[in-house]
Structure formats: structure tokens, C-alpha cells
Amino acid sequence: MPRGGWQVPIRDHTAQGADGSWSSLLFGWLDDARGGCGGTRAFGCLRRKNSKTPPPCSRSPQHRGLQRPTRLLTRVASATALVQPEVEELEPTPSGPGQQVAEKHELGRLQYSLDYDFQSGQLLVGIVQAEGLAALDLGGSSDPYVRVYLLPDKRRRHETRVHRQTLNPHFGENFAFKVPYVELGGRVLVMAVYDFDRFSRNDSIGEVRVPMSSVDLGRPVLAWRELQAAPREEEKLGDICFSLRYVPTAGKLTVIVLEAKNLKKMDVAGLSDPYVKVHLLQGGKKVRKKKTTIKKNTLNPYYNEAFSFEVPCDQVQKVQVELTVLDYDKLGKNEAIGRVAVGAAAGGAGLRHWADMLANPRRPIAQWHSLRPPDRVRPPPAP
């Protein structure tokens, strides 16, 4: 946490002729948003069950409890179902009488071996060979290698050597994962085949996923499996922390951009020159705009800059705030890294943050948000 915590002095200006009518409007909006909580219970409906406010710009990792061995077998099916379909579902099936089955060797296939060493408590995985791999290089070939890991832990992984310019590589490599036998049922073995590229990101050819609950490890296994298209992983764009503060009597909304971290690298040198644009939207249209200073050569900028907007209390349920992190480019067009939207029409964390702000008038409420792709975060116009 940057020095001294987040404290930005904000002067409140009470509007002339305020008669307290903001309270009924605020409660009425909360009542509608939460399905008719009613009266003073509206704030309670928006508050978390634990009324303590978490420290600003901090995250508390959730504890992942260990499964009890006696209940492991009953949980295996549901745990693996969330990660991988049943084995028989991986084979292509005809879509109707007389129609052809999808081509089996479109991506290629992989031969692997499995065994378990009960004395050392290790799962032994052998990557034997692959054949008929898809050609991803311009010359009609690929430079394949295989990455092996056990879900849900993707950090502990192994990789084979890269085989140059071949669609039928012979690997003949073995890897060991130290995993207690009683925990194997909840794991999924992933063998992902990639095409190596020295000057850009390595391309995925396909992968094989094996739910360990479906494997009999009482004897060694040697099998061929068709490669399946790898699920697309959402690119990490970074996170931004900002606070919201609303003074109903003055009709004043204050957004304090605090900091961002782990931003996507946009420059050739592996850094970015980030700044933040803050837009006030009404009916889906941008009506006000502010922006922070530019922070040079960093992926973890610190701002602590405050911006205020005039928002009458009868309009607070009709506006949204959108924050866009951009990379400044002196010679070309500034490129958006990601966006965050908060407001009555936003969903998820954006709606929760807005509701917390309204439930705590005159008090800045800080929260971290994950950046979303620029074309996927703008909320629909409020009715």
C-alpha cells in the first residue's frame, strides 16, 4: 500500500435550499434495485453480512479447504465435471444419418503413458509421440513441443524439447508429479501441444485433458488421444483501484483514482505509459470527461488524483462512471488497455461498488477492479 494510505481532502459544498429530499430518493432507488427492501432496511440489504469495511485497495485470498479422504470419491465426479467433460464426450459424434463425422486428424493426436509409483507417491507421465499435427508455420510445418501440468495447479509444469519442422515428432520424455494418491481423483492432467515461435507468442495446436478419476492406475497405461482445441484463456489486462464518494445534499460525486497494477505491456520495451480517463455517462452517452497525469515506463502506476462531478440526487440512478486505462504514445494513437464501469446499470463488482457508495454517503469507498477488454465493459443505458 502506498505511503500513508489513501487520504485525499475533499471539500463538501452543501447546496442552497436542500430540504433532505435526497434521502427519500436514495432509499427509493435502493428499494427498487434490491427488490423492495423498504424503509431504513434498504441500506442493510446492500451491506455485506459482515458490516466491517475492508481496508482500501487490499485483497483477501479465499481459503481453500482440503477435502476429507472419506468424502473424496463422492466429490470427484462433480469436481472433474467443472473442468473436463467425460471421456466419451471427447470423441466426435455424427450429427445425423448420412452426415460425415468431423475429421479426426484435424489437429493431430498424441500418444502418452501413465503410471503411479506408490512407494514414492509420484504420478509418472510419459510423452511418447504425436502424429498428424496441424501445420502452423508458413512453410507447411510446425516446431512442436508439449507442456504438461496437473490442474488446478498450473504453476508446476514440465515441457518437452522443441522438435523442429515436423508434424510427427517423437518425444520419448518422462515427467513426475509428486501427488498423494488420495488427491489424484480431483486432478486433471493436461498435455498441451504448442508450436514454438522465437519472435512471437507460441501458438497452441491442441491439447489432451485426462480426468484422473477416469484412469485405473493399478497398471501402466499407454494410449492415443485426439487433440482438442484448447479453451481460450482471457488475457490479463491488469487491475485498478479507485474510490467513490457521493454527497447527496450537494449532489457531488467524487472519483479518486488511486493506483493500478500488473498492467498489460504495451511498449516494445515491455512497459507502458499509462494514464486514466474518467467519463461520466448518462443514457449511455459521455457527458463529462476527466483524466489523470501520465506515468512513464511503469506497469504499476500510482496516481491518487481526485475528480468531482455534479450529479443531482434524482439523477444518481441514471448515471454510470467509466474508467479507461490507456497507454500514451507520443507518435501514434493512444491505445486503450482496459476499462471498468460502475453504476446502477453495471453488473457484478461495478454494481456492488456503486451500492456501497450510496449506502455510505460522504464516505470514500475504495475497491480494486479487474480491467476488462475495452469493447466488453460499457453498461447498457439506464432506463
C-alpha positions as CSV (number, residue, x, y, z in Angstrom):
1,M,0.0,0.0,0.0
2,P,1.5,3.4,-1.0
3,R,2.6,5.7,1.7
4,G,0.2,6.6,4.5
5,G,-2.9,5.0,3.0
6,W,-5.5,6.9,0.8
7,Q,-6.4,10.3,2.1
8,V,-7.5,12.9,-0.4
9,P,-9.0,16.0,1.2
10,I,-12.4,16.8,-0.4
11,R,-14.4,19.9,0.5
12,D,-18.1,19.4,0.7
13,H,-20.4,22.1,-0.6
14,T,-23.9,22.0,0.6
15,A,-26.4,23.0,-2.0
16,Q,-28.7,26.0,-1.2
17,G,-32.3,25.1,-0.3
18,A,-31.5,21.5,0.5
19,D,-34.5,20.0,2.2
20,G,-33.4,16.5,2.8
21,S,-35.4,15.1,-0.2
22,W,-32.2,13.2,-1.3
23,S,-32.9,10.7,1.4
24,S,-36.2,9.5,0.1
25,L,-34.9,9.4,-3.5
26,L,-31.8,7.4,-2.4
27,F,-33.9,5.0,-0.4
28,G,-36.4,4.6,-3.2
29,W,-33.6,3.7,-5.6
30,L,-32.1,1.2,-3.3
31,D,-35.6,-0.2,-2.7
32,D,-36.1,-0.7,-6.4
33,A,-32.6,-2.1,-7.1
34,R,-32.9,-4.7,-4.4
35,G,-36.4,-5.8,-4.9
36,G,-38.3,-3.7,-2.4
37,C,-36.2,-3.8,0.8
38,G,-38.3,-0.9,2.1
39,G,-37.6,2.0,4.5
40,T,-34.4,2.0,6.5
41,R,-33.8,-1.6,5.7
42,A,-32.6,-0.6,2.2
43,F,-29.1,0.1,3.5
44,G,-29.0,-3.2,5.3
45,C,-29.9,-5.0,2.1
46,L,-26.9,-3.5,0.3
47,R,-24.4,-4.0,3.1
48,R,-22.5,-7.2,3.4
49,K,-23.3,-9.6,6.1
50,N,-20.1,-8.6,7.7
51,S,-20.6,-4.9,8.2
52,K,-16.9,-4.2,8.7
53,T,-15.4,-2.2,5.8
54,P,-12.3,-3.9,4.3
55,P,-9.1,-1.9,4.2
56,P,-8.9,0.0,0.9
57,C,-7.1,-1.5,-2.1
58,S,-6.4,-4.8,-0.4
59,R,-7.5,-8.3,-1.3
60,S,-8.0,-11.2,1.0
61,P,-7.4,-14.5,-0.7
62,Q,-10.0,-17.1,0.0
63,H,-9.0,-20.1,1.9
64,R,-9.4,-23.3,0.0
65,G,-10.3,-26.1,2.4
66,L,-8.9,-29.6,2.0
67,Q,-11.2,-32.4,1.0
68,R,-11.6,-35.1,3.5
69,P,-10.4,-38.5,2.2
70,T,-13.7,-40.2,3.3
71,R,-15.7,-37.9,1.0
72,L,-13.2,-37.7,-1.8
73,L,-14.8,-40.4,-4.1
74,T,-18.2,-38.7,-3.9
75,R,-16.7,-35.3,-4.9
76,V,-14.5,-36.5,-7.7
77,A,-17.2,-36.6,-10.4
78,S,-18.6,-33.1,-9.6
79,A,-15.1,-31.6,-9.3
80,T,-13.9,-33.0,-12.6
81,A,-17.1,-32.2,-14.4
82,L,-16.4,-28.5,-13.8
83,V,-13.0,-28.8,-15.6
84,Q,-13.4,-31.5,-18.2
85,P,-16.2,-33.4,-19.9
86,E,-16.5,-37.2,-19.7
87,V,-14.0,-39.2,-21.8
88,E,-16.6,-40.4,-24.2
89,E,-17.8,-36.9,-24.9
90,L,-14.4,-36.0,-26.3
91,E,-14.9,-38.2,-29.4
92,P,-16.7,-36.5,-32.3
93,T,-20.2,-37.9,-33.0
94,P,-22.2,-37.9,-36.2
95,S,-24.7,-35.0,-36.4
96,G,-27.3,-37.1,-38.3
97,P,-27.9,-40.0,-40.6
98,G,-25.7,-39.9,-43.7
99,Q,-23.6,-36.9,-42.4
100,Q,-19.9,-37.2,-42.0
101,V,-18.1,-37.2,-38.7
102,A,-15.7,-34.3,-38.1
103,E,-12.2,-35.1,-39.4
104,K,-10.4,-36.9,-36.7
105,H,-6.9,-35.8,-37.5
106,E,-7.7,-32.1,-37.9
107,L,-5.3,-31.1,-35.1
108,G,-3.4,-34.4,-34.7
109,R,-3.2,-36.9,-32.0
110,L,-0.9,-37.6,-29.1
111,Q,0.4,-40.9,-27.5
112,Y,1.2,-40.8,-23.8
113,S,1.8,-43.2,-20.9
114,L,0.6,-43.0,-17.3
115,D,1.8,-44.9,-14.2
116,Y,1.8,-44.3,-10.4
117,D,4.7,-45.1,-8.1
118,F,3.1,-45.9,-4.8
119,Q,6.4,-46.0,-3.0
120,S,7.5,-42.5,-3.9
121,G,3.9,-41.1,-4.2
122,Q,4.6,-39.9,-7.8
123,L,2.5,-39.8,-10.9
124,L,4.7,-40.7,-13.9
125,V,3.7,-39.1,-17.2
126,G,5.3,-40.1,-20.5
127,I,5.0,-38.1,-23.7
128,V,5.7,-40.7,-26.3
129,Q,5.0,-39.1,-29.7
130,A,2.5,-37.2,-31.8
131,E,1.3,-37.5,-35.4
132,G,-0.6,-35.6,-38.0
133,L,-0.2,-32.3,-36.2
134,A,-1.7,-29.1,-37.7
135,A,0.8,-27.0,-39.7
136,L,1.0,-23.5,-38.2
137,D,4.2,-22.2,-39.9
138,L,4.2,-20.6,-43.4
139,G,6.4,-23.5,-44.7
140,G,3.6,-26.0,-44.0
141,S,5.2,-27.4,-40.9
142,S,5.4,-26.8,-37.1
143,D,8.0,-26.7,-34.3
144,P,6.1,-28.7,-31.7
145,Y,6.6,-29.2,-28.0
146,V,4.4,-30.4,-25.2
147,R,3.6,-28.7,-21.9
148,V,2.4,-30.9,-19.1
149,Y,0.6,-29.9,-15.9
150,L,-2.0,-31.1,-13.4
151,L,-5.0,-28.9,-12.8
152,P,-5.8,-26.9,-10.7
153,D,-2.1,-26.2,-10.2
154,K,-0.7,-24.7,-13.5
155,R,2.4,-23.3,-11.9
156,R,4.1,-26.8,-11.6
157,R,4.6,-27.8,-15.1
158,H,7.0,-29.6,-17.4
159,E,7.9,-29.1,-21.1
160,T,9.4,-31.3,-23.7
161,R,12.2,-30.3,-26.0
162,V,11.2,-28.4,-29.2
163,H,11.2,-30.6,-32.4
164,R,12.0,-28.5,-35.5
165,Q,9.9,-28.6,-38.6
166,T,7.9,-31.8,-38.1
167,L,4.3,-32.8,-37.8
168,N,5.1,-36.2,-36.4
169,P,7.5,-35.7,-33.5
170,H,8.9,-38.5,-31.4
171,F,9.4,-37.1,-27.9
172,G,10.2,-40.1,-25.6
173,E,10.3,-37.9,-22.4
174,N,9.0,-38.7,-18.9
175,F,7.9,-36.4,-16.1
176,A,7.0,-36.9,-12.5
177,F,4.4,-35.2,-10.3
178,K,4.5,-35.8,-6.6
179,V,0.9,-36.1,-5.6
180,P,-0.7,-38.2,-2.9
181,Y,-2.8,-41.0,-4.4
182,V,-5.9,-39.9,-2.5
183,E,-5.7,-36.5,-4.1
184,L,-5.4,-37.7,-7.7
185,G,-9.1,-38.2,-8.2
186,G,-9.7,-34.4,-8.1
187,R,-6.9,-33.6,-10.6
188,V,-7.0,-33.2,-14.4
189,L,-3.9,-34.0,-16.4
190,V,-3.3,-31.5,-19.3
191,M,-0.9,-32.2,-22.2
192,A,-0.9,-29.2,-24.4
193,V,0.9,-29.1,-27.7
194,Y,2.4,-25.8,-28.9
195,D,4.1,-24.5,-32.0
196,F,7.3,-22.8,-30.9
197,D,7.9,-19.3,-32.3
198,R,11.1,-17.4,-31.4
199,F,9.9,-13.9,-32.2
200,S,6.2,-14.0,-31.1
201,R,3.9,-15.8,-28.8
202,N,3.9,-19.6,-29.2
203,D,0.7,-20.9,-30.8
204,S,-1.5,-23.6,-29.4
205,I,-2.0,-26.6,-31.7
206,G,-4.3,-28.5,-29.3
207,E,-4.4,-30.4,-26.0
208,V,-5.5,-33.6,-24.3
209,R,-7.2,-33.4,-20.9
210,V,-7.4,-36.6,-18.8
211,P,-9.6,-36.5,-15.7
212,M,-7.5,-38.7,-13.3
213,S,-10.8,-40.1,-11.8
214,S,-11.3,-41.9,-15.1
215,V,-7.9,-43.6,-15.1
216,D,-7.2,-47.0,-13.5
217,L,-3.6,-46.6,-12.1
218,G,-3.4,-50.2,-10.9
219,R,-1.5,-50.9,-14.1
220,P,0.5,-48.8,-16.6
221,V,-1.5,-47.0,-19.3
222,L,-0.4,-46.4,-22.9
223,A,-2.9,-44.6,-25.0
224,W,-3.5,-42.4,-28.1
225,R,-5.9,-39.4,-27.8
226,E,-7.1,-36.9,-30.4
227,L,-6.0,-33.3,-29.7
228,Q,-8.9,-30.9,-28.9
229,A,-8.8,-27.2,-29.4
230,A,-7.5,-25.5,-26.2
231,P,-10.0,-23.3,-24.4
232,R,-9.2,-19.6,-24.9
233,E,-7.7,-18.0,-21.9
234,E,-8.8,-14.5,-21.2
235,E,-5.8,-12.1,-21.4
236,K,-4.9,-10.4,-18.2
237,L,-5.1,-6.7,-18.6
238,G,-4.3,-5.6,-15.0
239,D,-6.2,-4.1,-12.1
240,I,-7.2,-0.6,-11.0
241,C,-8.1,0.7,-7.5
242,F,-10.3,3.8,-7.1
243,S,-12.7,5.2,-4.6
244,L,-16.2,6.6,-4.9
245,R,-17.7,9.2,-2.7
246,Y,-21.2,10.8,-3.0
247,V,-22.5,13.7,-1.0
248,P,-26.3,13.7,-1.6
249,T,-27.1,17.2,-0.2
250,A,-24.5,18.8,-2.5
251,G,-25.2,16.4,-5.5
252,K,-21.5,15.8,-5.7
253,L,-19.8,12.6,-6.9
254,T,-16.1,12.3,-6.4
255,V,-13.9,9.6,-8.0
256,I,-10.4,9.2,-6.7
257,V,-8.1,7.2,-9.0
258,L,-5.6,5.6,-6.6
259,E,-3.4,3.2,-8.4
260,A,-3.1,0.3,-10.9
261,K,-1.0,-2.8,-11.0
262,N,0.1,-5.6,-13.4
263,L,-1.0,-3.6,-16.5
264,K,-0.6,-5.2,-19.9
265,K,2.7,-4.4,-21.6
266,M,2.1,-2.1,-24.5
267,D,5.5,-0.8,-25.4
268,V,8.3,-2.6,-27.2
269,A,10.5,-2.3,-24.1
270,G,7.9,-4.3,-22.1
271,L,6.4,-1.3,-20.2
272,S,3.6,1.2,-20.7
273,D,3.0,4.9,-20.2
274,P,-0.4,4.7,-18.5
275,Y,-3.0,7.3,-17.7
276,V,-6.7,7.0,-16.8
277,K,-9.7,8.7,-18.4
278,V,-12.8,9.1,-16.2
279,H,-16.1,9.5,-18.1
280,L,-19.5,10.3,-16.6
281,L,-22.2,8.6,-18.8
282,Q,-25.9,9.4,-18.8
283,G,-28.2,7.3,-21.0
284,G,-25.1,5.6,-22.5
285,K,-23.6,8.9,-23.7
286,K,-20.5,10.6,-22.3
287,V,-21.4,13.9,-20.7
288,R,-18.3,14.7,-18.7
289,K,-14.6,13.7,-19.0
290,K,-11.5,13.9,-16.8
291,K,-8.1,12.4,-17.0
292,T,-5.1,11.7,-14.8
293,T,-1.4,12.6,-15.4
294,I,0.7,10.2,-17.5
295,K,3.1,7.9,-15.6
296,K,6.1,7.0,-17.7
297,N,7.6,3.5,-18.1
298,T,5.6,1.6,-15.5
299,L,3.1,-1.2,-15.2
300,N,2.2,-0.3,-11.6
301,P,1.3,3.4,-11.7
302,Y,0.4,5.4,-8.5
303,Y,-2.0,8.4,-9.0
304,N,-4.0,9.4,-6.0
305,E,-5.9,12.0,-8.1
306,A,-9.5,13.2,-7.4
307,F,-12.2,14.2,-9.8
308,S,-15.6,15.6,-9.0
309,F,-18.8,15.6,-11.0
310,E,-22.1,17.4,-10.3
311,V,-24.8,14.7,-10.1
312,P,-28.2,15.7,-8.6
313,C,-29.6,13.1,-6.3
314,D,-32.6,12.5,-8.6
315,Q,-30.1,11.5,-11.4
316,V,-27.7,9.3,-9.4
317,Q,-29.6,6.1,-10.5
318,K,-29.3,7.2,-14.2
319,V,-25.6,7.7,-14.5
320,Q,-22.5,5.5,-14.8
321,V,-18.8,6.1,-14.3
322,E,-16.4,4.5,-16.8
323,L,-12.6,4.4,-16.2
324,T,-10.4,3.6,-19.1
325,V,-6.6,2.9,-18.7
326,L,-4.7,4.0,-21.8
327,D,-1.1,3.8,-22.9
328,Y,0.2,7.1,-24.0
329,D,2.0,7.1,-27.4
330,K,3.9,10.3,-28.4
331,L,3.9,9.5,-32.1
332,G,0.8,7.4,-32.7
333,K,-2.7,6.9,-31.3
334,N,-3.1,6.2,-27.6
335,E,-4.2,2.6,-27.1
336,A,-6.7,1.5,-24.5
337,I,-5.5,-1.2,-22.2
338,G,-8.8,-1.9,-20.5
339,R,-11.9,-0.4,-18.9
340,V,-14.1,-0.6,-15.8
341,A,-17.7,0.5,-15.4
342,V,-19.6,1.2,-12.2
343,G,-23.2,2.4,-11.7
344,A,-26.8,1.3,-11.3
345,A,-26.8,-0.4,-14.7
346,A,-23.5,-2.2,-14.2
347,G,-23.2,-5.7,-13.0
348,G,-21.0,-7.7,-10.6
349,A,-18.3,-5.7,-8.9
350,G,-19.3,-2.4,-10.6
351,L,-22.8,-2.6,-9.1
352,R,-21.6,-3.6,-5.7
353,H,-19.1,-0.8,-5.5
354,W,-21.8,1.7,-6.5
355,A,-24.3,0.3,-4.0
356,D,-21.7,0.5,-1.2
357,M,-21.0,4.2,-2.1
358,L,-24.7,5.0,-1.8
359,A,-25.1,3.1,1.4
360,N,-22.2,5.2,2.9
361,P,-22.9,8.8,2.0
362,R,-20.0,11.3,2.4
363,R,-17.6,8.4,2.9
364,P,-15.0,7.4,0.2
365,I,-15.3,3.7,-0.6
366,A,-12.2,2.2,-2.3
367,Q,-12.2,-1.1,-4.2
368,W,-10.0,-3.0,-6.7
369,H,-11.4,-3.9,-10.1
370,S,-10.0,-6.1,-12.8
371,L,-9.8,-4.4,-16.2
372,R,-11.9,-5.8,-19.0
373,P,-11.4,-5.5,-22.7
374,P,-12.4,-2.1,-24.0
375,D,-15.3,-3.3,-26.2
376,R,-16.9,-5.5,-23.5
377,V,-17.5,-3.4,-20.4
378,R,-19.7,-0.5,-21.3
379,P,-23.1,-1.0,-19.5
380,P,-26.4,-0.6,-21.3
381,P,-28.2,2.8,-21.0
382,A,-30.1,3.2,-17.7
383,P,-33.8,3.3,-18.2
